[in-house]
């Protein structure tokens, strides 16, 4: 079976649970990136099978129904502003399409996980967002053991540093909502660092749009009113197993008249 850079594949040993794109092939090992989940992996070529569907079939998630009420009669509304920092350009572009579809103002920046903490304060000062997302790729290395040790994760340590820098800029969880993490991230440490929402309570993979789903719902919910936490998390791909957080208010101003 012929595999090339860019081929879409699944892993036989994982019962074809995730679709990946091949980034590199070396010594009969393919280095992979999830198409829908924020995950890097590698696999022997013999463990791979070509994904036969068109890649566009994997983008149906852009049509998610978030049940946002946009009928406000004679009132006008100003949705919350989002700063989306992502280490993956492909995922960033998919999220930007999602924000646009849901009419949310967003600034997107592609920055490697290890560099976010150095740049985030200047970006917050420049763009003054209501919501900031810090995401990219992560992984928990189970063979290393301790679930609580950030050294056993690919990028959780970098996410924690970035969250702490953002909290130095704005200490209030109500004035700045922080959504942080990626696949299998150390949820508890990200929440302790100051995130409102983080992945991954059960150390599972998350969908590439999951952080954006949380951001859109908060940005389009009335400021000062608490958003139902359980219902909010249920809108993401894997629910509270993939992303958890604290009770938060909406970030949208509502005015009168139109």
C-alpha positions as CSV (number, residue, x, y, z in Angstrom):
1,X,0.0,0.0,0.0
2,X,1.4,3.4,-1.0
3,X,1.5,6.2,1.5
4,X,2.7,9.7,0.8
5,X,3.0,13.0,2.6
6,X,-0.5,14.4,3.0
7,X,-2.3,11.0,2.8
8,X,-5.3,10.6,5.1
9,X,-5.0,7.4,7.2
10,X,-6.4,5.6,10.2
11,X,-4.6,3.2,12.6
12,X,-5.6,-0.5,12.5
13,X,-4.4,-1.1,16.1
14,X,-6.7,1.6,17.3
15,X,-9.7,0.3,15.4
16,X,-9.6,3.3,13.0
17,X,-10.9,5.6,15.7
18,X,-9.1,8.8,14.4
19,X,-8.3,10.2,10.9
20,X,-4.8,11.5,10.6
21,X,-2.8,13.3,7.9
22,X,0.8,12.0,7.3
23,X,3.3,14.8,7.9
24,X,6.5,12.8,7.5
25,X,7.7,9.3,6.7
26,X,11.0,8.0,8.0
27,X,12.3,4.4,8.5
28,X,8.9,2.9,7.8
29,X,7.4,5.1,10.5
30,X,4.7,7.7,9.7
31,X,4.4,10.9,11.8
32,X,0.8,11.9,12.0
33,X,-1.5,14.8,12.8
34,X,-5.1,14.4,13.6
35,X,-7.5,16.0,11.1
36,X,-10.3,16.6,13.6
37,X,-8.6,16.0,17.0
38,X,-5.7,18.1,18.4
39,X,-3.3,15.2,18.5
40,X,0.2,14.2,17.1
41,X,1.1,10.5,16.8
42,X,3.4,8.1,15.0
43,X,2.8,4.6,13.7
44,X,4.5,2.0,11.6
45,X,3.3,2.0,8.0
46,X,2.1,-1.5,8.4
47,X,-0.4,-0.3,11.0
48,X,-2.0,2.3,8.7
49,X,-4.9,2.1,6.3
50,X,-5.8,4.8,3.8
51,X,-8.9,6.8,4.6
52,X,-11.1,6.6,1.5
53,X,-13.5,9.4,2.1
54,X,-13.0,13.0,0.8
55,X,-11.3,15.3,3.4
56,X,-14.3,17.7,3.0
57,X,-16.5,15.1,4.6
58,X,-14.6,15.7,7.8
59,X,-15.7,19.4,7.9
60,X,-19.4,18.8,8.5
61,X,-18.7,19.9,12.1
62,X,-18.8,23.5,11.0
63,X,-22.6,23.0,10.8
64,X,-22.9,22.4,14.5
65,X,-26.2,23.8,16.0
66,X,-25.2,25.8,19.1
67,X,-28.9,26.9,19.6
68,X,-27.9,30.6,20.0
69,X,-30.8,32.9,20.1
70,X,-30.2,35.8,17.8
71,X,-33.8,37.1,17.7
72,X,-33.7,40.0,20.2
73,X,-36.5,42.2,18.8
74,X,-35.7,45.9,19.1
75,X,-32.5,45.2,21.1
76,X,-29.0,45.3,19.5
77,X,-26.1,43.2,20.7
78,X,-22.3,43.3,20.8
79,X,-20.8,39.9,21.1
80,X,-17.7,39.3,23.1
81,X,-14.3,39.6,21.4
82,X,-12.1,36.5,21.0
83,X,-8.3,36.2,20.7
84,X,-7.6,32.7,19.4
85,X,-3.9,31.6,19.8
86,X,-3.2,28.3,18.1
87,X,0.0,26.4,17.3
88,X,-1.6,24.7,14.3
89,X,-2.4,26.7,11.2
90,X,-4.9,24.2,9.8
91,X,-6.9,24.1,13.1
92,X,-6.7,27.8,13.4
93,X,-8.2,28.3,9.9
94,X,-11.0,25.9,10.7
95,X,-11.8,27.7,13.9
96,X,-11.8,31.1,12.2
97,X,-14.4,29.8,9.7
98,X,-16.4,28.7,12.7
99,X,-16.3,32.1,14.3
100,X,-17.2,33.8,11.1
101,X,-20.2,31.5,10.6
102,X,-21.4,32.3,14.1
103,X,-20.8,36.1,13.7
104,X,-18.2,36.4,16.5
105,X,-15.4,39.0,16.3
106,X,-12.0,37.2,16.5
107,X,-8.3,37.7,16.0
108,X,-6.4,34.6,15.2
109,X,-2.7,34.1,15.8
110,X,-0.5,31.1,14.9
111,X,2.2,30.7,17.7
112,X,4.1,27.6,18.7
113,X,3.0,26.3,22.2
114,X,6.4,27.0,23.7
115,X,6.4,30.7,22.6
116,X,2.9,31.8,23.7
117,X,3.9,32.9,27.2
118,X,6.4,35.3,25.7
119,X,3.9,37.0,23.4
120,X,0.5,36.7,25.1
121,X,0.7,39.8,27.3
122,X,1.4,42.1,24.3
123,X,-1.4,40.5,22.4
124,X,-3.9,41.0,25.2
125,X,-2.8,44.7,25.5
126,X,-3.1,45.2,21.8
127,X,-6.5,43.5,21.1
128,X,-8.3,43.8,24.5
129,X,-10.3,40.5,24.1
130,X,-13.0,39.3,26.4
131,X,-12.0,35.7,25.7
132,X,-8.6,34.2,25.0
133,X,-7.9,30.7,23.7
134,X,-4.5,29.0,24.2
135,X,-4.3,25.8,22.3
136,X,-2.4,23.6,19.8
137,X,-1.3,20.1,20.4
138,X,-0.6,18.1,23.6
139,X,-0.3,14.5,24.7
140,X,0.0,12.6,28.0
141,X,2.8,10.1,28.1
142,X,1.2,7.3,30.2
143,X,4.4,5.3,30.2
144,X,6.1,8.0,32.2
145,X,3.6,7.6,35.0
146,X,2.3,10.4,37.3
147,X,-0.8,12.0,35.9
148,X,-0.2,15.2,37.9
149,X,3.4,15.9,36.7
150,X,3.5,18.4,33.8
151,X,6.8,16.9,32.7
152,X,4.8,13.9,31.5
153,X,2.9,15.9,29.0
154,X,4.0,17.2,25.6
155,X,2.9,20.8,26.0
156,X,0.9,21.2,29.2
157,X,3.8,23.0,30.9
158,X,3.9,25.6,28.1
159,X,0.1,26.1,28.3
160,X,0.4,26.6,32.1
161,X,3.1,29.3,31.6
162,X,0.9,31.1,29.1
163,X,-2.2,31.0,31.3
164,X,-0.2,32.4,34.2
165,X,1.1,35.3,32.1
166,X,-2.5,36.0,30.9
167,X,-3.7,36.1,34.6
168,X,-0.9,38.6,35.4
169,X,-2.5,40.9,32.9
170,X,-6.1,40.3,34.1
171,X,-6.7,38.6,37.5
172,X,-10.5,38.5,37.2
173,X,-12.0,35.3,35.7
174,X,-15.1,37.4,34.9
175,X,-13.3,40.1,32.9
176,X,-11.1,37.7,30.9
177,X,-12.2,34.2,30.1
178,X,-9.2,31.9,29.4
179,X,-9.8,28.6,27.6
180,X,-6.6,26.5,27.5
181,X,-5.3,23.1,26.5
182,X,-5.4,20.5,23.8
183,X,-5.6,16.7,23.6
184,X,-5.0,14.9,26.9
185,X,-3.8,18.1,28.7
186,X,-3.4,18.3,32.4
187,X,-6.8,19.8,33.2
188,X,-6.3,20.3,36.9
189,X,-3.0,22.2,36.5
190,X,-4.5,24.5,33.9
191,X,-7.5,25.4,36.1
192,X,-5.1,26.0,39.0
193,X,-3.0,28.3,36.8
194,X,-6.1,30.5,36.1
195,X,-8.0,29.0,33.2
196,X,-11.8,29.2,33.2
197,X,-12.0,26.2,31.0
198,X,-9.4,23.6,30.2
199,X,-8.8,20.1,28.7
200,X,-8.8,17.3,29.4
201,X,-10.5,16.0,32.6
202,X,-10.3,12.3,31.5
203,X,-7.1,12.8,29.5
204,X,-8.8,12.1,26.2
205,X,-8.5,13.7,22.8
206,X,-10.6,16.8,22.0
207,X,-12.0,18.0,18.7
208,X,-10.2,20.8,17.0
209,X,-13.3,23.1,17.4
210,X,-14.0,22.3,21.0
211,X,-12.2,25.4,22.5
212,X,-14.0,27.6,19.8
213,X,-17.4,26.1,20.7
214,X,-17.0,27.2,24.3
215,X,-15.8,30.7,23.2
216,X,-18.7,31.2,20.7
217,X,-21.4,30.3,23.2
218,X,-19.9,32.7,25.9
219,X,-19.3,35.4,23.3
220,X,-23.0,35.2,22.2
221,X,-24.5,35.0,25.7
222,X,-25.6,38.1,27.6
223,X,-23.0,39.7,29.8
224,X,-23.6,39.3,33.5
225,X,-25.8,36.3,33.1
226,X,-24.5,32.9,34.1
227,X,-24.2,30.3,31.3
228,X,-25.4,26.8,32.3
229,X,-22.1,25.0,32.7
230,X,-23.3,21.4,32.1
231,X,-25.2,22.4,29.0
232,X,-22.3,24.4,27.7
233,X,-19.8,21.5,28.1
234,X,-22.3,19.1,26.4
235,X,-22.1,21.1,23.2
236,X,-18.5,20.0,22.7
237,X,-17.6,16.7,21.0
238,X,-16.8,14.7,24.1
239,X,-18.6,16.7,26.7
240,X,-17.2,17.0,30.2
241,X,-14.7,14.2,29.6
242,X,-12.8,16.4,27.1
243,X,-13.3,19.9,28.5
244,X,-14.3,21.1,32.0
245,X,-14.3,24.5,33.7
246,X,-15.9,26.9,36.2
247,X,-19.3,28.6,36.1
248,X,-18.9,31.7,33.8
249,X,-21.0,34.6,32.6
250,X,-21.8,35.5,29.0
251,X,-19.7,38.2,27.4
252,X,-22.1,40.0,25.1
253,X,-23.5,43.5,25.6
254,X,-27.2,44.0,24.9
255,X,-28.5,47.5,24.1
256,X,-31.7,49.3,23.1
257,X,-32.9,50.4,20.6
258,X,-31.6,49.0,17.4
